[in-house]
Structure formats: C-alpha cells, structure tokens
C-alpha cells in the first residue's frame, strides 16, 4: 500500500495526450516547488492506493476520469477533484468550462480554490453486488452498438490510427454504419430492442414501454462532444434526463442524427420520448445488451437500476 499523499494524481499514459500531459504536470510542479506530498499513480493501479488528504487530480480522457471517480466513490472519498483533459473528446472538462491547455489546466487542478458541485448517476445490475458511476452520459441501443464497433476497430492498429486522425467524426461514420445495419434488421423482421422504464410512484409519471432505436440517460447535454441527446440536462440540477428514440418505419434516422447535433429532436414528439426524473428508475430490456457509460462499454445486462446522487463531487475551478 502506498503512503497517504496530500495530492494524488491519477494519469493514463495510454490516453491520447497522456505522455505529454504527464511531462507538463511534472515540469509545472517542479517549477513551482510543489512536488512534496504529490503522488502519481496510473489509473490501472488505483486499488493499491489510499485516499489523498487534500485533493484528487485526474489527467486523462473521459474514460480515465470515470474510472478514477468511481474509485473515489467506492472508497467514500469526498475530497475536491482537479481535472486535466488529456483524452480525445474531454467532454466533462469542457462541460465544466475548464481550460483545454494542459499548462492552464494544471493551475486550476492543483491550485484552484473555487468549487463547482456535480451530481452523479449510479447504476446496478443483477450480476454485480456494487454500484457503478455515470458522470456524464450512458446509452443503450444504437449508440451502444456504435461503442462496441469503436472498441472493435481500436484493436486494428491501422484503423485506430485512421480514427485518431479523423477525430470525433469517426463516431458519426460508425453511427451511419449502424443506422444502415438497423434498417436491415428491421426489414428482416429480426428481434428489436424493447425497453421498459418504471418511474418512482411518488413522481406520478407514466411508465414507458416500446421498441427502441436509442436510449440515452444523461447527467449533461452532450455525448461525444458533438451530439446533444439531452439538451435540458445539467450536471448540478438534481435530475437525470432520459431521451428515447422509438423504432419508426416512416421516420428518417439520418434526419434524427442531424437533429441530434443541434439538440432539435425534442420537437418530434411522435418519435422522441423525453423525461426528467430524480429517480430511482428500473429499466428492463427484452434481451441482454451492451451498456455504454461515459464513452466506454463496461458490461451487458437486461436489467438496470439507475439512481441519482446529487452534489456528490466538487470539481476545482478558479473563482
């Protein structure tokens, strides 16, 4: 077990800018004479680390931040959190209004005295005896299938280099590919994903059930930084936002994708179901399906329990 540190820095050398960001952090700390009490640990080694006394700093992409904060949540940690974006989309840091420059982000993460509260969403599945954390967004259906394809292509070195060069547009290309596959499944009369959502009785909301193209459960508006499934969502409003696209033979899925980019899809009420809730909610699927949380596929299940933990974390910002 590593000794308790004043500041614990969690980093991911395999993220898009991980190695460069690590060097910048080291130089920044040395230049300011602030190395004492600062402990660096890779995100894959967190199980052997104690909670920091003063703050947690996370340098990486959205997946690294999710892993680090889930570790903090599971340990009952309440220290402030500094974020240094070093991934591809960096949606959480952008949503918090944090600087994109690593040098400026260091100043905020290590020395920022302001705090911004952040809700988190949690989920549990029958196969696991623990809660997992959703910081920004989660999905089932088409967006999860896109995530599965993305992970599969990452295993091919040539395709992965191409995707890194294309950037966020790679998700759009995979979404177009998945839309084509979805229409093919519909024409072949293959089994479609049926989703049932049960709301808490005290909210007096009607439950939802139907065949679904895409299911989004969000803590903030965007996914991948360029689509806006839940335009009403805020990370500190004490609500989780649900957006569901129903299967439709007459509605253009390409039109849906275009509207998602501007958050204008809520006007299509015959196809789009939107709801805000304090939870908890129960979600049941017609068959086990991959679940995408904060940009990564973590598990498959046919049953989910989602809950909200309001103002659970505090993010370091400058006043």
C-alpha positions in Angstrom: 0.0 0.0 0.0 1.4 3.4 -1.0 1.6 6.1 1.8 -1.1 8.7 2.1 -0.4 11.7 -0.1 -1.5 15.3 0.1 -2.5 15.3 -3.6 -3.0 12.2 -5.6 -2.5 12.5 -9.3 -4.2 9.7 -11.4 -3.0 9.6 -15.0 -3.3 7.4 -18.1 -0.1 7.2 -20.2 -2.1 5.4 -22.9 -4.6 8.2 -23.4 -4.3 10.4 -26.5 -2.1 13.1 -24.8 -1.3 11.1 -21.7 2.5 11.0 -22.0 2.8 14.7 -23.0 0.4 15.7 -20.2 2.5 13.8 -17.6 5.6 15.7 -18.6 3.8 19.0 -18.4 2.5 18.2 -14.9 5.9 17.2 -13.7 7.6 20.4 -15.1 4.8 22.6 -13.7 5.2 21.1 -10.2 9.0 21.4 -10.3 8.9 25.0 -11.5 6.6 25.9 -8.6 8.4 23.9 -6.0 5.2 22.0 -5.3 6.4 18.4 -5.6 6.2 17.5 -1.9 3.3 15.4 -1.0 2.2 14.8 -4.6 1.9 11.1 -5.5 1.5 9.9 -9.1 -0.3 6.7 -9.9 -1.6 5.1 -13.1 -5.3 4.6 -13.4 -4.8 0.8 -13.6 -3.1 0.8 -10.2 -5.7 2.6 -8.0 -6.7 -0.4 -6.0 -3.4 -0.2 -4.0 -3.7 3.5 -3.2 -5.1 5.3 -0.1 -7.4 8.3 -0.4 -5.5 11.7 -0.6 -5.7 14.2 2.2 -6.2 17.4 0.1 -7.4 16.7 -3.4 -7.5 14.2 -6.3 -6.2 15.3 -9.7 -7.1 13.3 -12.7 -5.2 13.7 -16.0 -6.8 11.8 -18.9 -9.8 11.4 -21.1 -13.4 10.8 -20.0 -12.8 7.1 -19.5 -9.9 7.7 -17.2 -11.9 10.3 -15.2 -14.8 7.9 -14.9 -12.5 5.1 -13.5 -10.8 7.5 -11.1 -14.1 8.9 -9.7 -15.7 5.5 -9.5 -12.7 4.5 -7.3 -13.2 7.7 -5.2 -16.9 7.0 -4.9 -16.4 3.3 -3.9 -14.0 4.4 -1.1 -16.4 7.1 0.2 -13.9 9.9 -0.8 -15.1 13.5 -0.6 -12.0 15.5 -1.4 -12.1 18.1 -4.2 -11.2 17.0 -7.7 -9.0 18.7 -10.2 -9.3 17.7 -13.9 -6.6 17.9 -16.6 -8.0 17.0 -20.1 -5.7 14.6 -22.0 -8.1 12.4 -24.0 -10.0 12.6 -27.3 -13.3 14.3 -26.5 -12.7 15.6 -22.9 -16.4 16.3 -22.6 -16.6 16.6 -18.8 -13.7 19.1 -18.6 -15.3 21.1 -21.4 -18.7 21.0 -19.7 -17.2 22.3 -16.6 -15.6 25.2 -18.5 -12.1 24.1 -17.7 -9.2 25.2 -19.8 -8.1 22.9 -22.7 -4.4 23.9 -22.4 -2.6 21.4 -20.1 -0.5 24.2 -18.5 -3.6 26.3 -17.7 -5.4 23.2 -16.5 -2.6 22.4 -14.1 -3.1 25.8 -12.5 -6.8 25.1 -12.0 -6.4 21.5 -11.0 -3.6 21.9 -8.4 -4.3 25.4 -7.1 -7.9 26.3 -8.0 -9.8 27.4 -4.9 -13.3 27.6 -6.4 -15.6 24.6 -6.3 -18.4 23.5 -8.6 -20.8 20.8 -7.3 -21.6 17.9 -9.6 -24.3 15.3 -9.4 -23.6 11.7 -10.4 -25.8 8.9 -11.6 -25.3 5.4 -10.4 -26.4 2.0 -11.8 -26.6 -1.5 -10.6 -27.1 -4.8 -12.5 -28.2 -8.2 -11.0 -24.9 -9.8 -11.9 -22.9 -7.4 -9.7 -23.1 -6.6 -6.0 -22.0 -3.0 -6.3 -22.9 0.4 -7.8 -21.1 1.8 -10.8 -20.9 5.5 -11.6 -22.1 7.6 -14.6 -20.6 11.1 -14.7 -22.0 12.4 -18.0 -23.8 10.1 -20.2 -25.0 6.5 -20.8 -26.8 4.7 -23.6 -28.4 1.5 -24.9 -29.4 0.6 -28.4 -27.8 2.2 -31.4 -25.2 4.4 -29.6 -24.0 1.4 -27.6 -23.6 -0.6 -30.8 -21.5 2.2 -32.1 -19.4 2.0 -29.0 -18.9 -1.8 -29.5 -17.8 -1.2 -33.1 -15.4 1.6 -32.0 -13.8 -0.7 -29.4 -13.5 -3.5 -32.1 -11.8 -1.1 -34.6 -9.4 0.0 -31.9 -8.0 -3.5 -31.9 -6.9 -2.9 -35.5 -3.8 -0.7 -35.4 -4.3 0.8 -38.9 -8.0 1.6 -38.4 -7.2 3.0 -34.9 -4.7 5.4 -36.4 -7.2 6.5 -39.0 -9.9 7.1 -36.4 -7.5 9.2 -34.3 -6.8 11.3 -37.3 -10.5 11.7 -38.1 -11.3 12.6 -34.5 -14.9 12.9 -33.4 -16.1 12.4 -37.0 -15.3 8.7 -36.5 -18.3 8.3 -34.3 -20.5 9.9 -36.9 -19.2 7.4 -39.5 -19.9 4.5 -37.3 -23.3 5.8 -36.5 -24.1 5.9 -40.2 -22.9 2.4 -40.5 -25.1 1.3 -37.6 -28.2 3.1 -39.0 -27.7 1.0 -42.2 -27.5 -2.2 -40.1 -30.5 -1.2 -38.1 -32.7 -0.7 -41.2 -31.5 -4.1 -42.4 -32.6 -5.8 -39.1 -36.0 -4.1 -39.4 -36.5 -5.3 -43.0 -35.6 -8.9 -42.0 -38.0 -8.8 -39.1 -35.2 -9.6 -36.6 -35.9 -9.1 -32.8 -35.9 -5.4 -31.9 -34.8 -4.0 -28.6 -37.8 -3.5 -26.3 -37.3 -1.2 -23.3 -39.5 -0.7 -20.2 -38.8 2.2 -17.9 -40.5 2.2 -14.4 -40.5 5.6 -12.6 -40.9 6.1 -8.8 -44.5 6.1 -7.8 -44.2 9.5 -6.0 -43.4 11.2 -9.3 -46.8 10.2 -10.9 -45.1 9.7 -14.3 -46.5 7.0 -16.6 -44.1 4.2 -17.3 -42.6 3.8 -20.7 -42.5 0.6 -22.8 -41.8 0.2 -26.5 -39.4 -0.9 -29.3 -36.4 1.4 -29.1 -33.7 2.6 -31.5 -31.7 4.5 -28.9 -31.9 5.1 -25.2 -30.0 7.9 -23.5 -29.7 8.5 -19.8 -27.7 11.7 -19.1 -26.2 14.0 -16.5 -25.3 16.6 -19.1 -26.5 17.6 -22.5 -24.0 16.1 -24.9 -22.4 12.8 -25.9 -19.0 12.6 -27.6 -18.9 16.4 -27.6 -20.9 16.8 -30.8 -24.3 15.3 -30.3 -26.9 16.6 -27.9 -29.4 13.9 -26.9 -30.5 15.6 -23.6 -30.4 19.3 -24.2 -32.1 20.1 -20.9 -29.6 18.2 -18.8 -27.3 20.0 -16.3 -24.7 18.4 -14.0 -26.0 20.1 -10.9 -29.8 20.3 -11.3 -30.6 17.2 -9.2 -32.2 15.4 -12.1 -31.3 12.7 -14.6 -32.5 13.2 -18.2 -33.9 10.3 -20.3 -34.3 10.6 -24.1 -35.7 7.6 -26.1 -36.0 7.3 -29.8 -38.7 4.9 -30.8 -38.3 2.5 -33.7 -40.1 4.0 -36.7 -40.6 2.9 -40.3 -41.6 6.3 -41.5 -39.0 8.5 -39.7 -35.6 9.1 -41.2 -32.8 8.0 -38.8 -30.4 10.2 -40.8 -32.7 13.1 -40.0 -32.5 12.1 -36.4 -28.8 12.1 -36.4 -28.7 15.6 -38.0 -31.2 16.9 -35.4 -29.2 15.4 -32.5 -26.2 17.5 -33.5 -28.3 20.7 -32.7 -30.5 19.3 -29.9 -33.6 20.0 -32.0 -35.1 16.5 -31.9 -37.4 17.1 -29.0 -39.9 18.7 -31.4 -40.5 15.2 -32.9 -42.8 14.0 -30.1 -44.2 11.2 -32.1 -40.8 9.5 -32.2 -38.9 11.1 -29.3 -39.8 10.4 -25.6 -38.1 12.8 -23.1 -38.4 12.9 -19.3 -36.6 14.3 -16.3 -36.6 12.4 -13.0 -34.9 12.4 -9.6 -35.2 8.6 -9.7 -34.6 5.9 -8.9 -35.8 4.1 -12.1 -35.9 0.5 -13.2 -35.0 -0.3 -16.8 -35.8 -3.8 -18.3 -34.7 -4.9 -21.8 -36.1 -7.7 -24.0 -32.6 -9.1 -24.2 -29.2 -8.5 -22.7 -27.5 -5.6 -24.4 -24.1 -3.7 -24.1 -24.2 -0.7 -21.9 -22.2 2.4 -22.8 -21.3 4.7 -19.9 -19.1 7.8 -20.3 -17.9 6.6 -23.7 -16.9 3.0 -22.8 -18.6 -0.3 -22.9 -18.5 -1.7 -19.3 -20.9 -4.6 -19.3 -24.0 -6.3 -20.7 -27.3 -6.8 -19.0 -31.1 -6.9 -19.5 -31.9 -5.3 -16.1 -30.7 -2.0 -14.7 -31.4 0.1 -11.7 -30.5 3.8 -12.0 -30.3 6.3 -9.2 -29.1 9.9 -8.6 -26.6 11.1 -6.0 -26.9 14.9 -6.1 -23.9 17.2 -5.5 -21.7 14.2 -4.8 -18.4 15.6 -6.1 -16.8 19.0 -6.1 -14.7 20.0 -9.1 -11.9 22.5 -8.7 -12.3 25.7 -10.7 -11.0 29.2 -10.4 -13.2 31.8 -8.8 
